[in-house]
Amino acid sequence: MRFMPSGKSSFVVITGLLMVLFIYKFAISAGPANGFDLSNSTLPVEQILHGGPPRDGIPALSNPKLITAAQATYLQPTDRIVGIELHGEARAYPIAILNWHEIVNDQIDGQRFAITYCPLCGTAMAFESSIDGKPTDFGVSGLLYNSDVLLYDRETESLWSQILGKSVAGKRVGTQLTAIPISHTTWRDWRERHADTLVMSNDTGHPRDYSSNPYAGYEQSRSTYFAVNNEAPDTYHPKEVVLGLGVDGVYKAYPFVEFEKQGKRFFTDSINGTLFNFDWDSVNRSITITDSLGKPVAGIQGFWFAWFAFHPDTRVFTAASG
């Protein structure tokens, strides 16, 4: 959970207040950069904000305990999960746990990957985490850019932007991560499609109440905790969920509300000459994208304000244009 500064946001999270104050006391001693070297930052240093916790104040998980779907009795059918399928194996990572940890370092059949989630931006993304042929574990830096979590790798302490998917400071600055397609959907939907899925256990070794949401009410509020560089137009609620895609520097947002207006499950659209196939599941509020060959595509699902903050020149899909 993050410390919420005064100023732009009027939203206050009461749950876990004592824990936040405890963390913030140590964040002050760590300095505004949490001990990271920003000397070669590709981002304006003054726009890298301290989120409250010190580095690892929000503890990332590594090689978590996994259980079967039948054993995951703590999950309800409509609970949101991040699903990934690699080498024929499916796994689910509940948002209720990611809210408290933000990063899970895991592997399937020897392939290392990181599941990342930023509660402030609503963005869930997965990345291959072998860099230069070496396995890499990521942690939570406690720093933010455009309200989005900055990861750090434990090998070089380089900083990485989740939404940009690349290193923005440190020895690996400029290195791009490879995104892995994921499903951001309900537990019911994922379990129906993957009966043999494994699930991250809520026995994480950390004393957290995963039945409570430390960001309760945030998604409904029009306020954000931290300032961003580009204020999104009020065409949509700031927390409207959008799918973001980019092709060679051309970006497009697909608001879920436009999918609902359109009323189609299957449709196609193109970005910069590249055709994509869309499968919109209105019941589970989940979208699947494939390319012209039917190969899954990794998009970025998150809040409208966050997508616009990084891509103010974005195009926007509407039901009328679709």
SVG drawing of the C-alpha trace seen along z (x, -y; Angstrom):
<svg xmlns="http://www.w3.org/2000/svg" viewBox="-25 -21 51 51">
<polyline fill="none" stroke="black" stroke-width="0.4" points="0.0,0.0 1.3,-3.5 1.3,-6.7 -1.1,-9.1 0.2,-12.7 -2.1,-15.7 -2.6,-18.1 -4.4,-17.1 -6.0,-14.0 -8.7,-14.2 -9.0,-10.4 -7.7,-9.0 -7.2,-5.3 -7.9,-4.5 -7.3,-0.8 -3.7,0.0 -3.0,-3.6 -0.6,-2.6 1.3,-0.4 1.6,-3.3 2.9,-5.7 5.4,-3.1 6.6,-2.7 6.7,-6.4 9.0,-7.0 11.6,-4.8 11.0,-6.2 12.1,-9.6 15.5,-8.3 15.9,-6.5 15.8,-9.9 13.6,-10.9 15.2,-8.4 15.1,-5.5 18.8,-5.0 18.7,-4.5 21.2,-6.2 19.2,-8.5 22.2,-10.2 21.6,-8.7 17.8,-8.7 16.0,-9.0 13.0,-10.5 13.0,-14.0 14.3,-13.3 11.9,-15.8 9.0,-13.8 10.1,-10.6 8.1,-10.8 8.4,-9.0 5.4,-6.8 5.8,-6.6 7.3,-3.1 11.0,-2.5 12.4,-0.1 10.9,3.3 8.4,1.7 5.9,3.4 7.5,6.8 7.6,8.6 7.0,12.3 9.4,14.9 8.5,18.5 5.2,18.4 3.4,21.4 0.9,22.7 -2.3,24.7 -4.9,26.3 -8.1,24.6 -10.1,26.8 -7.9,25.7 -8.3,22.0 -11.4,21.7 -10.5,18.1 -11.4,17.0 -14.9,16.0 -16.2,16.5 -16.1,12.8 -12.7,12.1 -10.2,10.6 -7.1,12.5 -4.2,12.2 -3.8,15.4 -0.8,16.6 -0.3,19.7 3.2,20.8 4.4,24.2 0.9,25.6 0.6,24.7 -1.9,22.2 -1.5,20.1 -3.7,17.5 -2.5,14.6 -5.3,12.9 -5.5,9.2 -6.4,9.3 -2.8,10.5 -1.1,8.3 -2.7,5.3 -0.3,5.9 2.8,7.1 2.7,5.7 5.3,8.0 5.5,11.8 8.7,13.5 8.0,16.9 8.9,19.5 7.2,22.2 9.3,25.0 12.5,22.9 11.1,19.7 11.4,16.9 8.8,14.1 7.5,11.3 3.8,10.6 3.5,6.9 0.5,4.9 0.2,1.2 -3.0,0.6 -2.7,-3.2 -2.9,-2.7 -4.8,0.6 -2.2,2.0 -1.3,5.7 1.6,6.8 3.9,9.8 7.5,9.7 10.2,12.2 12.7,11.8 15.8,13.4 18.0,10.4 21.2,11.0 20.7,14.7 20.6,14.3 17.6,14.8 16.5,11.6 14.3,10.9 12.4,7.6 11.5,5.7 9.3,2.7 11.4,-0.5 8.9,-2.7 9.2,-5.2 6.6,-6.3 6.5,-8.0 3.2,-9.2 1.7,-7.4 3.0,-4.1 5.2,-1.7 8.9,-1.7 10.4,1.8 14.0,2.4 16.1,5.5 18.1,6.9 21.2,7.7 22.1,4.1 19.5,2.0 18.4,0.4 14.9,-1.1 12.3,0.0 9.0,-1.6 6.1,0.9 4.0,-0.9 7.0,-1.7 8.4,1.8 12.0,0.6 14.8,-0.5 14.9,-4.2 17.9,-4.5 20.9,-2.5 23.3,-0.1 20.6,1.4 19.1,-2.0 17.4,-1.7 17.0,2.1 13.6,3.2 11.6,5.9 9.6,8.5 6.0,8.5 4.0,11.7 0.3,11.8 -1.9,12.3 -5.6,12.4 -7.1,9.9 -10.4,11.6 -12.5,13.2 -11.6,16.4 -14.8,18.0 -13.8,17.3 -10.2,18.4 -11.2,21.6 -13.7,22.5 -11.1,22.1 -8.3,23.7 -9.7,26.4 -6.2,27.6 -4.9,24.2 -2.6,23.6 -3.3,20.6 -1.0,18.5 -1.8,19.4 -2.7,16.7 -0.2,18.3 2.6,15.9 4.6,15.8 3.6,12.1 1.1,10.9 -1.5,9.3 -5.3,9.4 -5.9,10.4 -9.7,10.3 -9.4,6.5 -8.6,4.0 -6.1,1.3 -7.3,-0.8 -11.0,-0.5 -13.0,-3.3 -10.0,-4.4 -11.3,-3.0 -14.6,-4.9 -13.0,-8.2 -12.1,-10.7 -9.1,-11.7 -5.6,-10.3 -3.0,-10.1 -0.1,-11.6 0.2,-14.2 0.9,-13.0 2.4,-14.9 -0.6,-14.9 -4.1,-15.3 -6.5,-13.1 -9.6,-14.8 -12.8,-14.2 -14.3,-12.3 -14.2,-9.3 -14.0,-8.8 -10.3,-9.0 -10.5,-5.4 -12.4,-4.1 -10.7,-0.8 -9.0,-0.9 -6.9,1.4 -3.9,-0.3 -2.0,0.9 0.9,-0.6 2.5,0.0 5.7,-1.7 5.0,-4.8 1.3,-5.0 -0.9,-4.4 -4.6,-3.7 -6.9,-3.3 -9.9,-1.0 -12.2,-2.1 -14.3,0.7 -17.4,-1.6 -17.1,-1.8 -17.0,2.0 -20.2,2.1 -21.8,-0.5 -20.8,1.3 -22.4,4.6 -20.2,6.9 -18.1,9.8 -15.8,10.2 -14.5,7.4 -11.3,6.2 -9.4,2.9 -6.1,1.6 -3.3,-0.5 -0.7,-2.0 -1.6,0.6 -1.5,3.6 -4.7,5.6 -5.8,6.9 -8.7,9.3 -10.6,8.5 -12.7,10.8 -14.7,8.8 -16.3,10.8 -18.9,8.4 -19.8,10.8 -16.3,11.0 -15.1,7.6 -12.2,9.2 -10.6,8.6 -8.4,10.9 -6.3,9.6 -4.7,11.6 -2.8,10.7 -3.8,11.6 -2.2,15.0 -4.2,15.7 -1.2,15.2 -2.0,13.6 -0.9,10.0 0.2,8.3 -1.7,5.1 -1.8,2.8 -5.1,2.8 -5.4,0.0 -7.0,-3.3 -7.7,-6.0 -5.8,-8.6 -2.7,-6.4 -2.7,-5.5 -3.1,-9.1 -0.3,-10.3 2.2,-8.2 0.6,-8.6 -1.1,-12.0 -1.2,-11.7 -3.2,-8.5 -6.0,-7.7 -9.2,-6.5 -11.5,-3.7 -15.2,-4.6 -18.3,-2.5 -19.2,-4.7 -15.8,-4.3 -15.8,-0.6"/>
</svg>
